[in-house]
Amino acid sequence: MERKRGESMYLGAIEAGGTKFVCAVGDGDGNVHERVTFPTTTPEETFEHVIDFFKRYDVEAIGIGTFGPVDLHRESPTYGYITSTPKPHWSNVNFVGAINEHFRVPIGFDTDVNAAALGEQLWGAAKGKQSCIYITVGTGIGVGAIVEGRLVHGLLHPEMGHILIRRHPDDEFAGSCPFHRDCLEGMASGPAIEKRWGKKGIELSDRTDVWELEAFYLGQAIAQYILILSPEKVIVGGGVAHQPSLLPLVRQNVLDFLNGYVQHDAILHHIDDYIVRPGLGDNAGICGALALAKQALEK
């Protein structure tokens, strides 16, 4: 039953993707009560759908986890903007401003993968941990990080999907990233798989060679993240990661690349519990946006 304005108080959540938007209302425990999904078109049309959805509820705060790059620095004149994205029509869009124009409530704003990492830390696979990373492998590759209980921000925000990696000696694929060609995203994202093999990943589920190569690149990247950030949990989500054979291959590649250097029981003897699928499943992003709303309200 839909709850109308005045009947209850909610937190609002927006998971903004390059293909679709998910909007939801829920509570401070990560429970989603109502949600709606619609395609990402122009900002004007997309925001109209967002506003129409939230007008039905008394939201106390709204959390936004979005594709980027974005400006997260509150003192910046472009705070709350999607900045230099290759997504048509969305460069230099004032996301927070568009929402605040209609809803005078606290707004939490971060990348979609940082939001998912936060959701997983509060209610999912990294619950009770002080650090974790969340990796999404799909249309692109993004990585969100929590270190010492805080989301990682800096000069910008983590862009770990674009790290440079060693090429497999038998791989002659040039890479699909328009900026770096053979960075991680250029070699292991969904579009990279399709461009290399001529079919979408879902059509290649029985090809062992496809997933061994994919695991080589993802395992190499995760080994680097472990060496740099030392997360207590590694969470791998996204459409490509639904391939059942992928995660076991990734774990083995991580062990191979680390080669015994990181002497910790979680990696050496319990890697199946260390590199895992999202505890929140496909709700990691939208629950993460609820978590951003919760943080904004508490601040």
C-alpha angles and dihedrals in degrees: 000000000000115000113221132210112297096019098091143352121248146179115236125220133193123190103189116196132173090246104031143008123223117199123186145165121218145135140274092269093064096258114146112215102175133006142175133194128204137163122273104244125147118340092246095053095039095049090049089061091046093051094045090054097049095043088075093064142055098237117188094196139353128222122204124198108180146172112257165086090263138176110245099171109109094204091056120101088228097048109146094025129128098228128186100000120155088221106115115251094006103089114117094004117159098226098170092043092053091054096041090053088070104025119045095200134112112283127205113205131188144125119296092246094047088051091050091049090053093049091050091048093052102038111359144053095326097046110148093017124119093210139030143143127225117205123192118196112190135090085353135000119250133170128202121194139200117193123181090352096306135101111250115249129156136138085350121332133289114296096180093148088075100054116133114249139187113268118237107251092235096046116098096170109129095216131249104237110116090211105039106009099207103033118125094276091045092054105033111026122107093261090048091054091049094046093047098045102026093238137075117263092249088061092052100055093122095049107100093187091059094056096040089058092044090051091049091061097039093045091050091051094047090050088056092048089051092051093047104037104017094213120196091222135022115206121191120196140152134093097289090053090063088080101111097217096049105079096051089051091048092052091052091049091051089054091048094050094045089046094196095307096122102062102199128128092227090063102030098045110009106038091134087066093040102053104043147155117261114286088215092050114207089346094072093101099045093042087049089055088052087052090053089051090050091051092048091051093049091051 
